[in-house]
Amino acid sequence: MALHHFHLKADWPGGRNEVGRIEAGQLKTKISIPKEMDGPNIGTNPDELLLGAAATCYIISLAAMIERARLPLAHMEMDSEGIVDVTDGIFTYKKIIHKPKVYLTNKAENKQLKRLDKLVKQAESSCMISKAIAGNVELELQAETVIQ
């Protein structure tokens, strides 16, 4: 068994509307509460970080699966949306929606496109971040797969 350790250092100067900093490997940024939650909106925030973790894990997992399947990938891009519910002052991360667009080269065959459609769905369940938030945050996939 291999264990991978990741470390993060956080500095926070004071109260709710202050601006802090985090550093974790290549990630170095300011952090604060977003404007949607009446914060100073400087740097990033936990809501964006969770969305970023889920999105990057998904697209990297999908890329690896496409490579292993030897599909003729031309290009991938993705939009993701995080939805936070605020009811009675309680913040709940309700849903993440991934909207990947995956393009195969014009040399791809229909059977390869069908294989891609399966991989697009499987990547969500194989991503470790998706597994970590399963049962707490709903995940939705709105994928588009195309032969160019």
KOLNUPA-593338 format. One line per field, with one value per atom (N, C-alpha, C): residue number from 1; chain; atom name; x, y, z negated. Coordinates in nm, 4 decimals, padded with zeros to 6 digits, always signed. Layout:
KOLNUPA-593338
pos	[NUM|...] $
unit	[A|...] $
site	[CA|...] $
px	[X|...] $
py	[Y|...] $
pz	[Z|...] $
//
This chain:
KOLNUPA-593338
pos	[1|1|1|2|2|2|3|3|3|4|4|4|5|5|5|6|6|6|7|7|7|8|8|8|9|9|9|10|10|10|11|11|11|12|12|12|13|13|13|14|14|14|15|15|15|16|16|16|17|17|17|18|18|18|19|19|19|20|20|20|21|21|21|22|22|22|23|23|23|24|24|24|25|25|25|26|26|26|27|27|27|28|28|28|29|29|29|30|30|30|31|31|31|32|32|32|33|33|33|34|34|34|35|35|35|36|36|36|37|37|37|38|38|38|39|39|39|40|40|40|41|41|41|42|42|42|43|43|43|44|44|44|45|45|45|46|46|46|47|47|47|48|48|48|49|49|49|50|50|50|51|51|51|52|52|52|53|53|53|54|54|54|55|55|55|56|56|56|57|57|57|58|58|58|59|59|59|60|60|60|61|61|61|62|62|62|63|63|63|64|64|64|65|65|65|66|66|66|67|67|67|68|68|68|69|69|69|70|70|70|71|71|71|72|72|72|73|73|73|74|74|74|75|75|75|76|76|76|77|77|77|78|78|78|79|79|79|80|80|80|81|81|81|82|82|82|83|83|83|84|84|84|85|85|85|86|86|86|87|87|87|88|88|88|89|89|89|90|90|90|91|91|91|92|92|92|93|93|93|94|94|94|95|95|95|96|96|96|97|97|97|98|98|98|99|99|99|100|100|100|101|101|101|102|102|102|103|103|103|104|104|104|105|105|105|106|106|106|107|107|107|108|108|108|109|109|109|110|110|110|111|111|111|112|112|112|113|113|113|114|114|114|115|115|115|116|116|116|117|117|117|118|118|118|119|119|119|120|120|120|121|121|121|122|122|122|123|123|123|124|124|124|125|125|125|126|126|126|127|127|127|128|128|128|129|129|129|130|130|130|131|131|131|132|132|132|133|133|133|134|134|134|135|135|135|136|136|136|137|137|137|138|138|138|139|139|139|140|140|140|141|141|141|142|142|142|143|143|143|144|144|144|145|145|145|146|146|146|147|147|147|148|148|148] $
unit	[A|A|A|A|A|A|A|A|A|A|A|A|A|A|A|A|A|A|A|A|A|A|A|A|A|A|A|A|A|A|A|A|A|A|A|A|A|A|A|A|A|A|A|A|A|A|A|A|A|A|A|A|A|A|A|A|A|A|A|A|A|A|A|A|A|A|A|A|A|A|A|A|A|A|A|A|A|A|A|A|A|A|A|A|A|A|A|A|A|A|A|A|A|A|A|A|A|A|A|A|A|A|A|A|A|A|A|A|A|A|A|A|A|A|A|A|A|A|A|A|A|A|A|A|A|A|A|A|A|A|A|A|A|A|A|A|A|A|A|A|A|A|A|A|A|A|A|A|A|A|A|A|A|A|A|A|A|A|A|A|A|A|A|A|A|A|A|A|A|A|A|A|A|A|A|A|A|A|A|A|A|A|A|A|A|A|A|A|A|A|A|A|A|A|A|A|A|A|A|A|A|A|A|A|A|A|A|A|A|A|A|A|A|A|A|A|A|A|A|A|A|A|A|A|A|A|A|A|A|A|A|A|A|A|A|A|A|A|A|A|A|A|A|A|A|A|A|A|A|A|A|A|A|A|A|A|A|A|A|A|A|A|A|A|A|A|A|A|A|A|A|A|A|A|A|A|A|A|A|A|A|A|A|A|A|A|A|A|A|A|A|A|A|A|A|A|A|A|A|A|A|A|A|A|A|A|A|A|A|A|A|A|A|A|A|A|A|A|A|A|A|A|A|A|A|A|A|A|A|A|A|A|A|A|A|A|A|A|A|A|A|A|A|A|A|A|A|A|A|A|A|A|A|A|A|A|A|A|A|A|A|A|A|A|A|A|A|A|A|A|A|A|A|A|A|A|A|A|A|A|A|A|A|A|A|A|A|A|A|A|A|A|A|A|A|A|A|A|A|A|A|A|A|A|A|A|A|A|A|A|A|A|A|A|A|A|A|A|A|A|A|A|A|A|A|A|A|A|A|A|A|A|A|A|A|A|A|A|A|A|A|A|A|A] $
site	[N|CA|C|N|CA|C|N|CA|C|N|CA|C|N|CA|C|N|CA|C|N|CA|C|N|CA|C|N|CA|C|N|CA|C|N|CA|C|N|CA|C|N|CA|C|N|CA|C|N|CA|C|N|CA|C|N|CA|C|N|CA|C|N|CA|C|N|CA|C|N|CA|C|N|CA|C|N|CA|C|N|CA|C|N|CA|C|N|CA|C|N|CA|C|N|CA|C|N|CA|C|N|CA|C|N|CA|C|N|CA|C|N|CA|C|N|CA|C|N|CA|C|N|CA|C|N|CA|C|N|CA|C|N|CA|C|N|CA|C|N|CA|C|N|CA|C|N|CA|C|N|CA|C|N|CA|C|N|CA|C|N|CA|C|N|CA|C|N|CA|C|N|CA|C|N|CA|C|N|CA|C|N|CA|C|N|CA|C|N|CA|C|N|CA|C|N|CA|C|N|CA|C|N|CA|C|N|CA|C|N|CA|C|N|CA|C|N|CA|C|N|CA|C|N|CA|C|N|CA|C|N|CA|C|N|CA|C|N|CA|C|N|CA|C|N|CA|C|N|CA|C|N|CA|C|N|CA|C|N|CA|C|N|CA|C|N|CA|C|N|CA|C|N|CA|C|N|CA|C|N|CA|C|N|CA|C|N|CA|C|N|CA|C|N|CA|C|N|CA|C|N|CA|C|N|CA|C|N|CA|C|N|CA|C|N|CA|C|N|CA|C|N|CA|C|N|CA|C|N|CA|C|N|CA|C|N|CA|C|N|CA|C|N|CA|C|N|CA|C|N|CA|C|N|CA|C|N|CA|C|N|CA|C|N|CA|C|N|CA|C|N|CA|C|N|CA|C|N|CA|C|N|CA|C|N|CA|C|N|CA|C|N|CA|C|N|CA|C|N|CA|C|N|CA|C|N|CA|C|N|CA|C|N|CA|C|N|CA|C|N|CA|C|N|CA|C|N|CA|C|N|CA|C|N|CA|C|N|CA|C|N|CA|C|N|CA|C|N|CA|C|N|CA|C|N|CA|C|N|CA|C|N|CA|C|N|CA|C|N|CA|C|N|CA|C|N|CA|C|N|CA|C|N|CA|C|N|CA|C|N|CA|C|N|CA|C|N|CA|C|N|CA|C|N|CA|C|N|CA|C|N|CA|C|N|CA|C] $
px	[+00.0843|+00.0000|+00.0888|+00.0528|+00.1242|+00.0356|+00.0924|+00.0217|+00.0867|+00.0051|+00.0536|+00.0092|+00.0992|+00.0689|+00.0714|-00.0305|-00.0383|-00.0479|+00.0200|+00.0252|-00.0187|-00.0860|-00.1316|-00.0994|-00.0513|-00.0266|-00.1232|-00.1920|-00.2868|-00.2496|-00.2616|-00.2440|-00.3719|-00.4283|-00.5509|-00.5316|-00.5459|-00.5104|-00.6138|-00.7363|-00.8325|-00.9736|-01.0643|-01.2077|-01.2600|-01.3917|-01.4637|-01.4280|-01.4183|-01.3983|-01.2543|-01.1626|-01.0210|-00.9828|-00.8582|-00.8041|-00.6840|-00.6866|-00.5771|-00.5010|-00.4113|-00.3313|-00.3214|-00.3163|-00.2863|-00.1737|-00.0972|+00.0076|+00.0032|-00.0021|+00.0000|+00.0672|+00.1924|+00.2639|+00.2679|+00.2141|+00.2134|+00.1018|+00.0086|-00.1032|-00.0638|-00.0659|-00.0369|-00.1356|-00.2249|-00.3269|-00.3822|-00.4446|-00.5185|-00.6543|-00.7113|-00.8430|-00.9295|-01.0576|-01.1540|-01.2940|-01.3881|-01.5276|-01.5738|-01.6485|-01.6917|-01.7980|-01.8116|-01.9090|-02.0511|-02.0799|-02.2146|-02.2531|-02.1519|-02.1752|-02.1328|-02.1371|-02.1066|-01.9641|-01.8705|-01.7298|-01.6540|-01.5225|-01.4406|-01.4081|-01.4261|-01.4103|-01.2699|-01.1689|-01.0302|-00.9686|-00.9068|-00.8492|-00.9583|-00.9387|-01.0370|-01.1049|-01.1890|-01.2652|-01.2920|-01.3388|-01.3598|-01.4564|-01.5557|-01.6537|-01.5884|-01.5044|-01.4315|-01.3280|-01.2640|-01.1628|-01.2241|-01.3413|-01.4079|-01.4502|-01.5062|-01.5454|-01.4228|-01.3145|-01.1908|-01.1350|-01.1390|-01.0904|-01.1743|-01.3058|-01.3942|-01.3767|-01.3669|-01.3550|-01.2218|-01.1125|-00.9825|-00.9658|-01.0162|-01.0090|-01.0867|-01.2060|-01.2878|-01.2176|-01.1704|-01.1155|-00.9832|-00.9034|-00.7790|-00.8100|-00.9075|-00.9487|-00.9993|-01.0815|-01.1337|-01.0209|-00.9259|-00.8134|-00.7349|-00.7121|-00.6389|-00.7172|-00.8474|-00.9301|-00.9325|-00.9409|-00.9395|-00.8061|-00.6984|-00.5654|-00.5520|-00.5965|-00.5893|-00.6744|-00.7871|-00.8748|-00.8237|-00.7179|-00.6567|-00.7555|-00.8380|-00.9320|-00.8593|-00.8931|-00.8245|-00.8770|-00.8293|-00.8745|-00.8176|-00.9051|-00.8623|-00.8500|-00.9518|-00.9546|-01.0637|-01.0395|-01.1412|-01.1480|-01.2670|-01.2867|-01.4056|-01.4164|-01.5253|-01.5607|-01.6888|-01.7414|-01.7988|-01.7845|-01.8446|-01.9131|-02.0169|-02.0937|-02.1159|-02.0923|-02.1205|-02.2402|-02.3300|-02.4512|-02.4519|-02.4560|-02.4599|-02.5966|-02.6618|-02.7924|-02.7733|-02.8448|-02.8439|-02.9878|-03.0141|-03.1468|-03.1312|-03.2040|-03.1994|-03.0561|-02.9744|-02.8383|-02.7409|-02.7865|-02.6997|-02.6579|-02.5268|-02.4710|-02.4479|-02.5034|-02.4877|-02.4471|-02.3339|-02.2908|-02.3806|-02.4765|-02.5797|-02.5377|-02.4776|-02.4615|-02.3426|-02.2791|-02.1770|-02.2214|-02.2201|-02.2578|-02.1344|-02.0917|-01.9817|-02.0418|-01.9890|-02.0353|-01.9167|-01.8644|-01.7494|-01.7910|-01.7021|-01.7148|-01.5889|-01.6073|-01.4940|-01.5028|-01.3952|-01.3906|-01.2905|-01.3369|-01.2480|-01.2097|-01.0966|-01.0530|-01.1495|-01.1405|-01.2296|-01.2000|-01.0944|-01.0637|-01.1366|-01.2052|-01.2758|-01.3953|-01.4275|-01.5433|-01.6558|-01.7775|-01.8928|-01.8773|-01.8137|-01.7953|-01.7022|-01.6073|-01.5189|-01.5945|-01.6880|-01.7702|-01.8586|-01.9125|-01.9932|-01.9086|-01.7860|-01.6940|-01.6654|-01.6444|-01.6207|-01.7391|-01.8609|-01.9802|-01.9815|-01.9390|-01.9321|-01.8238|-01.7092|-01.5978|-01.6308|-01.7023|-01.7422|-01.8226|-01.9085|-01.9889|-01.9041|-01.8196|-01.7378|-01.6359|-01.5869|-01.4842|-01.5348|-01.6615|-01.7166|-01.7094|-01.7387|-01.7380|-01.5977|-01.5012|-01.3656|-01.2785|-01.3211|-01.2447|-01.2478|-01.1310|-01.1252|-01.1967|-01.2038|-01.2770|-01.4265|-01.4745|-01.6160|-01.6503|-01.5606|-01.5817|-01.5837|-01.4983|-01.4881|-01.6142|-01.6801|-01.7979|-01.9293|-01.9205|-02.0416|-02.1290|-02.2583|-02.3522|-02.3697|-02.2826|-02.2917|-02.3237|-02.2668|-02.2876|-02.3351|-02.4485|-02.5004|-02.4092|-02.3816|-02.3002|-02.3876|-02.3803|-02.4569|-02.3623|-02.3890|-02.3052|-02.3899|-02.3459|-02.4106|-02.3034|-02.2788|-02.1662|-02.2077|-02.1104|-02.1254|-02.0030|-02.0252|-01.9154|-01.9357|-01.8259|-01.8365|-01.7190|-01.7457|-01.6380|-01.6259|-01.5048|-01.4850|-01.4861] $
py	[-00.1180|+00.0000|+00.1242|+00.2189|+00.3464|+00.4551|+00.5327|+00.6473|+00.7745|+00.8651|+00.9936|+01.0997|+01.1823|+01.2871|+01.4226|+01.5015|+01.6370|+01.7306|+01.8442|+01.9363|+02.0746|+02.1423|+02.2772|+02.3625|+02.4825|+02.5781|+02.6937|+02.7317|+02.8423|+02.9480|+03.0740|+03.1873|+03.2702|+03.2985|+03.3772|+03.4851|+03.6136|+03.7219|+03.7570|+03.7130|+03.7573|+03.7124|+03.8084|+03.7821|+03.7333|+03.7254|+03.6675|+03.7318|+03.8621|+03.9312|+03.9701|+03.8982|+03.9187|+03.8427|+03.8584|+03.7885|+03.7078|+03.5779|+03.4905|+03.4416|+03.3469|+03.2870|+03.1378|+03.0634|+02.9207|+02.8880|+02.7858|+02.7318|+02.5811|+02.5160|+02.3699|+02.3318|+02.2911|+02.2575|+02.3774|+02.3622|+02.4697|+02.5714|+02.5414|+02.6314|+02.7330|+02.8593|+02.9689|+03.0792|+03.1084|+03.2077|+03.2711|+03.3861|+03.4500|+03.3812|+03.3854|+03.3264|+03.4234|+03.4221|+03.5004|+03.4475|+03.5023|+03.4653|+03.5320|+03.4591|+03.5173|+03.6265|+03.7102|+03.8207|+03.7678|+03.6477|+03.5903|+03.5642|+03.5545|+03.5288|+03.6492|+03.7669|+03.8956|+03.9042|+03.8486|+03.8550|+03.9506|+03.9662|+04.0598|+04.0126|+03.8840|+03.8316|+03.8534|+03.8260|+03.8393|+03.7000|+03.6683|+03.5350|+03.4326|+03.3139|+03.2075|+03.1776|+03.0768|+03.0419|+02.8920|+02.8375|+02.6927|+02.6381|+02.7186|+02.6729|+02.6528|+02.7485|+02.7352|+02.6237|+02.6097|+02.5048|+02.3651|+02.3452|+02.2147|+02.1888|+02.2903|+02.2771|+02.2484|+02.3186|+02.2963|+02.1568|+02.1082|+01.9727|+01.8696|+01.8854|+01.7897|+01.7942|+01.9141|+01.9293|+01.8773|+01.9136|+01.8689|+01.7187|+01.6639|+01.5193|+01.4471|+01.4980|+01.4359|+01.4405|+01.5583|+01.5699|+01.4948|+01.4910|+01.4139|+01.2646|+01.2202|+01.0792|+01.0406|+01.1268|+01.1004|+01.0946|+01.1857|+01.1864|+01.0556|+01.0085|+00.8825|+00.7648|+00.7638|+00.6556|+00.6568|+00.7754|+00.7884|+00.7406|+00.7755|+00.7327|+00.5807|+00.5211|+00.3748|+00.3034|+00.3657|+00.3064|+00.3340|+00.4130|+00.4480|+00.5117|+00.5994|+00.6720|+00.7926|+00.8293|+00.9411|+01.0769|+01.1189|+01.2440|+01.3640|+01.4575|+01.5830|+01.6917|+01.7007|+01.8105|+01.7849|+01.8343|+01.8317|+01.9690|+02.0063|+02.1276|+02.1031|+02.1820|+02.1562|+02.2823|+02.2996|+02.3971|+02.3176|+02.3682|+02.3052|+02.4135|+02.3728|+02.4657|+02.4047|+02.4835|+02.4404|+02.5171|+02.4465|+02.5096|+02.4951|+02.6094|+02.6127|+02.6645|+02.5911|+02.6286|+02.6985|+02.8086|+02.8761|+02.8781|+02.7982|+02.7926|+02.8174|+02.9160|+02.9516|+02.9765|+03.0384|+03.0717|+02.9552|+02.8391|+02.7208|+02.7014|+02.6969|+02.6811|+02.5328|+02.4842|+02.3445|+02.3368|+02.2713|+02.2497|+02.1406|+02.1774|+02.0850|+02.0017|+02.0670|+01.9985|+02.0520|+01.9614|+01.9977|+01.9414|+02.0273|+01.9869|+02.0009|+01.8899|+01.8924|+01.8898|+01.9758|+01.9856|+01.9680|+01.8444|+01.8240|+01.8207|+01.8704|+01.8570|+01.7852|+01.6692|+01.5863|+01.5635|+01.5985|+01.5902|+01.4830|+01.3883|+01.2906|+01.3415|+01.2964|+01.3401|+01.2881|+01.3442|+01.3019|+01.1603|+01.0980|+00.9588|+00.8606|+00.9121|+00.8253|+00.7585|+00.6414|+00.5657|+00.5755|+00.5439|+00.5514|+00.4616|+00.3456|+00.2573|+00.3214|+00.4025|+00.4742|+00.5859|+00.6484|+00.7504|+00.6877|+00.5698|+00.4994|+00.4603|+00.4193|+00.3863|+00.5120|+00.6223|+00.7498|+00.7866|+00.7689|+00.8007|+00.7222|+00.5975|+00.5154|+00.5670|+00.6011|+00.6500|+00.7825|+00.8687|+00.9986|+00.9768|+00.8767|+00.8455|+00.7754|+00.6836|+00.6076|+00.6958|+00.7977|+00.8837|+00.9493|+00.9826|+01.0464|+00.9534|+00.8276|+00.7345|+00.6849|+00.7044|+00.6580|+00.7679|+00.8909|+01.0035|+01.0004|+01.0151|+01.0035|+01.1179|+01.2344|+01.3449|+01.3163|+01.2634|+01.2249|+01.1209|+01.0259|+00.9240|+00.9868|+01.0856|+01.1487|+01.2274|+01.2874|+01.3694|+01.2951|+01.1718|+01.0926|+01.0832|+01.1022|+01.0963|+01.2298|+01.3251|+01.4581|+01.5666|+01.5544|+01.6518|+01.5758|+01.6175|+01.5535|+01.5871|+01.4881|+01.5087|+01.4868|+01.5795|+01.5690|+01.5856|+01.5119|+01.5156|+01.5560|+01.6587|+01.7035|+01.7044|+01.5878|+01.5712|+01.5868|+01.6296|+01.6373|+01.5707|+01.4688|+01.4000|+01.4123|+01.4420|+01.4753|+01.4187|+01.3744|+01.3459|+01.4710|+01.5276|+01.6525|+01.6280] $
pz	[+00.0000|+00.0000|+00.0000|+00.0820|+00.0868|+00.0280|-00.0600|-00.1162|-00.0642|-00.0159|+00.0328|-00.0669|-00.1092|-00.2064|-00.1373|-00.1624|-00.1098|-00.2287|-00.2206|-00.3329|-00.2885|-00.3779|-00.3527|-00.4746|-00.4507|-00.5580|-00.5374|-00.6448|-00.6384|-00.7410|-00.7011|-00.7912|-00.7857|-00.9025|-00.9106|-01.0158|-00.9781|-01.0697|-01.1766|-01.1641|-01.2655|-01.2400|-01.2312|-01.2265|-01.0926|-01.0864|-00.9734|-00.8394|-00.8346|-00.7073|-00.6795|-00.7388|-00.7108|-00.5833|-00.5426|-00.4263|-00.4731|-00.4452|-00.4835|-00.3625|-00.3873|-00.2793|-00.3029|-00.1927|-00.2011|-00.1054|-00.1434|-00.0567|-00.0678|+00.0472|+00.0541|+00.1853|+00.1787|+00.3023|+00.3946|+00.5146|+00.6139|+00.5917|+00.5032|+00.4760|+00.3697|+00.4080|+00.3152|+00.3479|+00.2538|+00.2835|+00.1572|+00.1753|+00.0676|+00.0558|-00.0630|-00.0870|-00.1670|-00.1375|-00.2147|-00.1839|-00.2527|-00.2301|-00.1003|-00.0153|+00.1119|+00.0930|+00.1958|+00.1896|+00.1738|+00.2297|+00.2186|+00.0727|-00.0128|-00.1549|-00.2384|-00.1734|-00.2380|-00.2907|-00.2161|-00.2537|-00.1649|-00.1901|-00.1121|+00.0293|+00.0572|+00.1940|+00.2495|+00.1683|+00.2126|+00.2185|+00.3296|+00.3465|+00.3733|+00.3217|+00.3412|+00.2081|+00.2089|+00.0888|+00.0877|-00.0222|-00.0307|+00.0749|+00.1122|+00.2101|+00.3475|+00.3864|+00.5125|+00.5055|+00.3908|+00.3767|+00.3873|+00.3251|+00.3365|+00.4805|+00.5444|+00.6846|+00.7717|+00.7459|+00.8223|+00.8016|+00.6775|+00.6498|+00.7234|+00.7181|+00.7855|+00.9372|+00.9920|+01.1374|+01.1897|+01.1238|+01.1727|+01.1552|+01.0467|+01.0267|+01.1371|+01.1679|+01.2725|+01.4079|+01.4491|+01.5845|+01.5991|+01.4915|+01.4963|+01.5000|+01.4224|+01.4247|+01.5636|+01.6226|+01.7566|+01.8590|+01.8507|+01.9444|+01.9352|+01.8138|+01.7958|+01.8540|+01.8345|+01.8870|+02.0403|+02.0987|+02.2452|+02.3006|+02.2331|+02.2766|+02.2703|+02.1591|+02.1459|+02.2505|+02.2873|+02.3894|+02.5310|+02.5412|+02.6700|+02.7681|+02.7129|+02.7984|+02.8581|+02.9813|+03.0482|+03.0003|+02.8857|+02.8243|+02.9001|+02.9312|+02.9927|+02.8864|+02.7978|+02.7021|+02.5977|+02.4765|+02.3714|+02.3080|+02.2668|+02.1877|+02.0964|+01.9920|+01.8994|+01.8212|+01.8015|+01.7075|+01.5918|+01.4713|+01.3549|+01.2724|+01.2025|+01.1207|+00.9837|+00.8808|+00.7447|+00.6925|+00.6259|+00.5731|+00.4217|+00.3530|+00.2071|+00.1651|+00.0776|+00.0248|-00.1098|-00.1278|-00.2576|-00.3072|-00.4082|-00.4690|-00.6178|-00.6669|-00.8094|-00.8575|-00.7718|-00.8101|-00.8078|-00.7604|-00.7524|-00.6071|-00.5842|-00.4501|-00.4226|-00.3121|-00.2740|-00.1277|-00.1005|+00.0388|+00.0942|+00.1791|+00.2254|+00.3467|+00.4454|+00.5733|+00.6502|+00.7247|+00.8218|+00.9562|+01.0574|+01.1934|+01.2816|+01.3415|+01.4379|+01.5780|+01.6652|+01.8035|+01.8978|+01.9078|+01.9962|+02.1431|+02.2273|+02.3729|+02.4173|+02.4767|+02.5165|+02.6670|+02.7349|+02.8798|+02.9220|+03.0005|+03.0623|+03.2009|+03.2510|+03.3846|+03.4902|+03.6090|+03.7173|+03.7657|+03.7147|+03.7491|+03.6585|+03.5575|+03.4627|+03.5299|+03.4803|+03.5293|+03.4271|+03.4706|+03.3814|+03.2587|+03.2738|+03.1587|+03.0554|+03.1035|+03.0111|+02.9379|+03.0067|+02.9433|+02.8353|+02.8637|+02.7631|+02.6423|+02.6657|+02.5557|+02.4737|+02.5415|+02.4734|+02.3852|+02.4358|+02.3568|+02.2253|+02.2281|+02.1061|+02.0122|+02.0682|+01.9857|+01.9179|+01.9879|+01.9314|+01.8032|+01.8025|+01.6831|+01.5764|+01.6171|+01.5220|+01.4504|+01.5175|+01.4570|+01.3285|+01.3237|+01.2037|+01.0832|+01.1038|+00.9901|+00.9557|+01.0446|+01.0143|+00.9529|+00.9600|+00.9055|+00.7528|+00.6891|+00.5429|+00.4718|+00.5318|+00.4696|+00.4747|+00.5855|+00.5952|+00.4896|+00.4706|+00.3677|+00.2286|+00.2062|+00.0741|+00.0379|+00.1364|+00.1065|+00.1303|+00.1811|+00.2091|+00.0842|+00.1035|-00.0072|-00.0772|-00.0470|-00.1082|-00.0059|+00.1132|+00.2193|+00.3421|+00.3968|+00.5179|+00.6359|+00.7186|+00.8388|+00.9615|+01.0547|+01.1783|+01.2960|+01.4021|+01.5212|+01.6409|+01.7115|+01.8354|+01.9435|+01.9998|+02.0909|+02.2373|+02.3154|+02.4596|+02.5205|+02.6040|+02.6707|+02.8212|+02.8918|+03.0329|+03.1106|+03.2323|+03.3285|+03.4139|+03.4190|+03.4949|+03.6432] $
//
